[in-house]
Amino acid sequence: MTRAKLAARMAEEAGWSRAGAERALRAMLVGIRTSLKRGDTVTLVGFGTFAVARRRPRTLRNPRTGEACTVAGRVPRFKPSKELKQAVR
């Protein structure tokens, strides 16, 4: 499902205009993104939890030059709730 189709479904289910549903979806995604940037977790009861995890530093090689470099960072993670897992089965 695309973002546009999700917004259309939200508008239909909630009885909103399509533009209103698009604004609500955009605001929700911005809120999740902002919270993850700060390092907070976002829990949507009945859906799942978004969190930020740290990747351990590891050494890689540049294939062109053969130079070694260390790569580490933070990555977003999603853990589905028990209800979501059961619904998908």
C-alpha positions as CSV (number, residue, x, y, z in Angstrom):
1,M,0.0,0.0,0.0
2,T,1.4,3.4,-0.9
3,R,1.2,6.5,1.2
4,A,-1.5,8.0,-1.0
5,K,-3.6,4.9,-0.7
6,L,-3.2,4.9,3.0
7,A,-4.3,8.5,3.2
8,A,-7.3,7.7,1.1
9,R,-8.2,4.8,3.3
10,M,-7.8,7.0,6.4
11,A,-10.1,9.6,4.9
12,E,-12.7,7.0,4.1
13,E,-12.7,5.3,7.5
14,A,-12.7,8.5,9.5
15,G,-15.0,10.5,7.3
16,W,-12.4,13.2,6.6
17,S,-11.4,14.9,3.4
18,R,-8.6,13.4,1.5
19,A,-6.4,16.5,2.1
20,G,-7.1,16.4,5.9
21,A,-6.1,12.7,6.0
22,E,-2.9,13.5,4.1
23,R,-2.1,16.2,6.6
24,A,-2.8,14.0,9.5
25,L,-0.6,11.2,8.1
26,R,2.2,13.6,7.3
27,A,2.0,15.0,10.9
28,M,2.2,11.5,12.4
29,L,5.2,10.6,10.3
30,V,7.0,13.8,11.1
31,G,6.3,13.2,14.8
32,I,7.7,9.7,14.7
33,R,10.8,10.8,12.7
34,T,11.4,13.7,15.1
35,S,11.2,11.4,18.2
36,L,13.5,8.9,16.7
37,K,16.1,11.6,15.9
38,R,16.1,12.6,19.6
39,G,16.6,8.9,20.5
40,D,13.1,8.4,22.0
41,T,11.0,5.4,21.4
42,V,7.5,5.6,19.9
43,T,5.0,3.1,21.1
44,L,1.6,2.7,19.3
45,V,-0.4,0.3,21.5
46,G,-1.8,-2.5,19.4
47,F,0.5,-1.7,16.5
48,G,4.2,-1.7,17.6
49,T,7.2,0.2,18.8
50,F,9.6,2.3,16.8
51,A,13.1,2.6,18.4
52,V,16.7,3.6,17.5
53,A,19.4,1.0,17.8
54,R,23.2,1.5,17.7
55,R,25.3,-0.5,15.2
56,R,28.6,-1.8,16.5
57,P,31.6,-0.2,14.8
58,R,33.0,-2.5,12.1
59,T,35.9,-2.1,9.7
60,L,35.2,-2.1,5.9
61,R,37.5,-1.6,3.0
62,N,37.1,0.8,0.1
63,P,37.1,-1.5,-3.0
64,R,38.7,1.2,-5.2
65,T,41.6,2.2,-2.9
66,G,41.8,-0.7,-0.5
67,E,41.8,1.9,2.4
68,A,40.2,0.6,5.7
69,C,37.5,2.7,7.4
70,T,35.4,2.2,10.4
71,V,31.6,2.4,10.1
72,A,29.1,2.7,12.9
73,G,25.8,4.5,13.4
74,R,22.2,4.5,14.5
75,V,19.4,2.7,12.6
76,P,15.6,2.7,13.1
77,R,14.0,-0.5,14.3
78,F,10.4,-1.6,14.5
79,K,9.0,-4.3,16.8
80,P,5.4,-5.3,16.0
81,S,3.0,-5.8,18.9
82,K,1.5,-9.1,19.8
83,E,-1.9,-8.0,18.3
84,L,-0.4,-7.0,15.0
85,K,1.5,-10.4,14.8
86,Q,-1.8,-12.3,15.4
87,A,-3.7,-10.2,12.9
88,V,-1.2,-10.9,10.1
89,R,-1.2,-14.6,10.6
